[in-house]
Amino acid sequence: MASRTAEVKSYVEPRTKSEASEVYARWGMSLSDAVNTFLIKSIEVGGLPFDMRPEPSPVYKASTVLPANPAYGSSVLPSEMDDEEDGLYDGLAE
């Protein structure tokens, strides 16, 4: 491995640095290791090594929502969707 002697300076908010350091410490990495890994992966993929598109917001579709059952106060899945192993419906009256 080549020696790592080139310096990269970056300014971030102290809280961001602290929280990121904690994240990478759980992986046994220093913040310097994490930045080096980011730069290497950026070179490998020819750009950012992750998707920058925002996650789509959930869309409410009335046709996909089960109607509330007044007897239970909330929606109840049809019995054919019941997973007998989880016991979810065991206490409900038929």
Buried (B, 14 or more C-beta within 10 A) or exposed (E): EEEEEEEEEEEEEEEEEEEBEEEBEEEEBEBEEBBBBEEEEEEEEEEEBEEEEEEEEEEEEEEEEEEEEEEEEEEBEEEEEBEEEEEEBEEEEE
